[in-house]
């Protein structure tokens, strides 16, 4: 266990890559437990979880070859970012399914927003994606660092909390159209399809569907194509984005729809941003959908 093998003293602390990852994971679990009563703790729970994820991915690169840890293998000084670590693992054919990649990309988005901008997180969304990422780390650990789950490396005082989160993940997540997501999300995604337009002072604008954003003509010219699903909201290609998706383009100004300054009129789409909104609850699919 990390807390048993790490060496420390009053004037020195030494943690290996894995020990450092376990340490951040433990801190994240503690913070996530506190977040149930005070949502401000989600900030640190997310940051520590993403940090532990980054270190686990780096350790997996080191297991392939120590030089893969570095941004420039010819000048091994600066280690890879989380984004580059993900790309490098994919290039090395390390098994990462689409759900895992989407969870990691969401984690990168949160980390960047928290670190470099104001904190504006919907707690239900954070919790859902936190559980998805938590579950991924547990599975990744079993696949690449031995058969034992991540809970075996959690401090005794946090072990029941971690086990509870894994149970919550299994209970709260479901498969919808081939993608793992929180059970509250399919209804919202389906409901968002019914709001095809938004308006400003009565002037309507057609919402922009995934894969039809203005960046894609030039991206396609460079050989890139949009994925089958939006990396943030899981909307299928050609479908409308889910409420609050950070990828959706504003049809009026071309900026980021969720954060642009366009003063849109009231819409049921905004109601779906409420974390308690269930969308079309009668259309919510079952676990086997």
Secondary structure, 3 states (H helix, E strand, C coil): CHHHHCEECCCCEECCHHHHHHHHHHHHHHHHHHHCCCCCHHHHHHHHHHHHHHHHHHHHHHHHCHHHHECCCCCCCCECCHHHHHHHHHHCCCCCCHHHHHHHHHHHHHHHHHHHCCCCCCHHHHHHHHHHHHHHHHHHHHHHCCCCCHHHHCCHHHHHHHHHHHHHHHHHEEEECCEEEECCHHHHHHHHCCCCEEEECCEEEECCCCCCCCCHHHHHHCCCCCCCECCCCCCECCCCCCCCCCCCECCCCCCECCCCCCCCCCCHHHHCCCCCCCCCHHHCCCCCC
